[in-house]
Amino acid sequence: MTITRRKFLTNGMAGVGTVGLASWSLPAFAQGEIMPKSGPRVVVIGGGWGGATAAKYIRLQDRSIEVVMIERESVFRSCPISNWVIGGLKEMGDITVSYNALKTNHGIKVVHDTVTEIDPGRQMVRISDGMISYDRLIVSPGITLLNDEIDGLDAVGRAVFPAAWSAGAETQQLREELAAMPAGGTVVLSVPFGPYRCPPGPYERASLIADYLKKNKPGSKLIVLDSNEKIISKGKLFKAAWDAYYEGIIDYRTNNAVIKVDASTRTISTDFDDIRADVGNIIPNQRASDTVDLAGLRPDGRRWCPVNPWTYQSTIHPEIHVVGDATDATTVGKVPKSGFIANSMAKVCAAATVALINGEEPARPSMANTCYSLVSGTEGISVTAVYDWDDASGKMAAIKGAKGLSPGRFEIVAANADDWARAIWSDMLG
């Protein structure tokens, strides 16, 4: 079900003036409640790894609960596997999935719009057509890139030095720029300070860009400017692959945060160097999406949202849940900001939400994570962990003996990565 302005104007105006609107400031045509509730309702903000999973799993567990999912994009595009597009191994269509199955198979009302206000007191959110009320709200909005921390990374700078850290137009742009670059060119890729979305992501991207340069752009090099003091995920496995395959191609520099860019000269600056890039991929530092600030879910001075990991309720507004990359690992436990973790969090959250609506105690949580990374066009590496509740810390903790790295790089791991992506997209969206 897609809510349109026409439906609101014909059906929703009866509610104008019946609800106190002192804290709302949109035009009069948008001051009514749309989609009046007829039973328990959960509103989900965000249709990614966390949001889509939560929406589906609530409906799987209790069809009496209405679920409204608000997502501004018309289709799902996967951040995991998007590096394969940049490296020329897949097309954008290969990582794009429709939301239709959530509507037809599970009766989820999918609204393609942007949430502009959240009122925790009235338990309402606002979109362009008006207000939608909820009994519980699940927020899974992802991240905001802190472009302002890098001098010159304004709209003009971002157009020249895309992050491509949310799969979409910038992913395709980076792929096309690599294809158009002459042989012997210089590519610069930056790695932000952790924590950030997908810890091994920049290093997989470096591997696949280097693989592409090796095969298609002789004499070219890739300079990796890492803000961190070392590779922060699967470090030994990445380094072994780089030493084996990309000697003379990858120039890896630690403690080299980007501080300035100049779009007019295509120059990228650190405290140590000014580098001219034929292709520049600047990935800034990150924090929880601006959407969380509409409800004050991120305390001042903190980058992420504190939650209770038993239910993923916000510690600030308990009727609101937060899942995915926006959560604060200092409250969740030592878990990465990965797609699989967002999917696992969402399943815990969905079960807890159904229990709370039905006046029951939420069950003990458990989660799992598997993260695959390609190190070439044919070989991959992986890390796996299973998490359980730790009574001592009140957080999630990896189970001893249930975590570990792949022993090396293998073609079968790359094949497993492709199979995993298709399976988990079906789990989320099928």
Protein Blocks (a to p, Z undefined) as FASTA:
>chain_A
ZZdfklmmmmmmmmgopaccklgccdfklmccehiafbdcdddehjbfklmmmmmmmmmm
omkbccddddfbfbdcdfehplmmmnopacfklmgccfklmmmmnopacdddddfbdcfk
nopaddfkbccddfbdcddebpaddfklpghiafklmmmmcgklagcjklmmmmmmmmmp
cghiacdddddddddehjllmmmmmmmmmmmmmmmmghiacddddfbfbdfehklmmmmm
mmmmmgokaccdehiacfbdcfklopacdfkbccddfbdcddddddddfklmmnopacgh
iabdcddfklopafklmmbccehjlbcfklnopcdddfklmmmmmmmmmmmmmmmmnopa
cddddddddddddfbfkbccdddddddddfklopacddehiaccdfbdcfklmmmmmmmm
mmmmmmmmZZ
